[in-house]
Amino acid sequence: MKTFFTQFFTWWNGQNLNTRFFTWRNGQRVGSDEFGNVYYQGGKDYDGTPKRWVIYNGYSEGSIVPPGWHGWLHRRVDTPPSEEQYVAREWQKPHEQNHTGSAKAYRPKGSVLAGAERPRVTGDYDAWTPGS
């Protein structure tokens, strides 16, 4: 019952009822990623190509879509990552979601949230003053 109300009243939590119905009628499952997001295609887009969409595992947060799936969703590539054997290079880091607004967010020295003292100006910068 909770799932029904969540899908009926929220759009940010996985999928809503319209998306569930559209997926049931037109969706063909293409694959999933390591975060539990499921990718579909089906129906027709405005240009006659099949629509592509993702149903998020949890909150709808675009930054948790890995790069390979992002490219497929935005039609940069035609082959979904589930159908190819992609091996990451040794210099590539694993995908990490956007941490803005969380405890893991980047906070430089001098930031109000960092708690450290702001570094002093080195002297190679002159503040602008009117008339100069």
N, C-alpha and C positions, 0 to 999 in steps of 0.2 A: 504494500500500500504506500509506503514511504517513497519507493522508486517511482510510482505513478505520479504522486504529487510533485516530486522533484523534477520530473520530466515535463510536467504540465506547467509549473510556475517558474521554472528557471531555464535560462539558455546557456549559462556558464558552467553547468555541471554535467559533463558528458554530452548527452544528446537530449533534445526535446521530443515531444510526441510527433511533430511533423517530420523531423528527421528520421525517427524510428519507422514511421509509416512509409516514407519515401525509400528508405533503405530496404525495407521488407518487400516493396513492390518492384523496385528498379535496381537495387544494389547487387553487385557481384563482388564478393570479397577478393581482394587482391593480395593482401598480406597484413602482417603486423610488425611492430618494432619491439625493441627491448624494453620500452616503457609501458607496453600493453595497449598502445594506440592501434586501432584497426583501420585499414584503408580500403576504400571501395571505389568502384566506378560503375557507371550505368546511366541509363536515360540519355538525353541529348542536351548538349550545351547550346548556347546561342549560335555557334558556328557549325553545328552539326556533329561535333566530336563528343565522345562520351564524357559525362561529368565525372569529376574526381573529387573525393572528399575524405575526411578523416573523422572518426568518432574517438574522442579523447578518453583515456582511462582516468577518470576523475575530472578535475577542473579543466575547462577549455583554455589552455595556455599554449599559444603558438610557438613559444620558444622550446617546447619539449619535442618538437618534430625534428628528427635527425636530418642532416644535410641531404642524404640520398633520397629520402622520402619527400623532403621539401622540393627538390628538383623535379621529382615525378609529379607532385601535386600542381606545380606551376608550369608544367609542360616543357621543362628544360630538357628532359630525357623522355623517351617513349617506353623504355623498359623499366619496370618497377624493381627496386632493390631485392625483392623476394625472388625474382627470376634470374638474377645474375650472381656470379660468385665474385663479390667485391672483397679485396683484401686491402686494408688500410696500410699506408706507408709508415715506416718507423718514426717519422717526424710528425705524424698527425696525432693530435690529441683526441681522446674520446669526447663525444658530444656531452655538453653540459648545459643545462637550462639557464635562462637569464635569472640572476639572483637579485635584481633590483628590488628594493623594498624589503629584503629579507636580512637576516643576521649575517649572511655570507656576502653581502654586497660590498663592493670596493669602497673603502673610506680612506682617502689620502690624508697625509699629515696636515693638520690644521682644520680638518673638517669638524664641525660641531659634534658629530656623532663618534668621531675617532677618539676623542678625549685627550689627544696630544696637543702640544703647543705648535702653533703655526711657525714654519721656518722664517727667519728674518730675510729681508730683501738684500740681495748681494751687492747692490750698488750699480749694476749695469742697466738699471731701469729707472727712468725718471717719470714720476707721475705727471699726468697732463694737468695743466692749470689753464683756466680761461685766459685768452690773450697771448698765449705763448706759441 
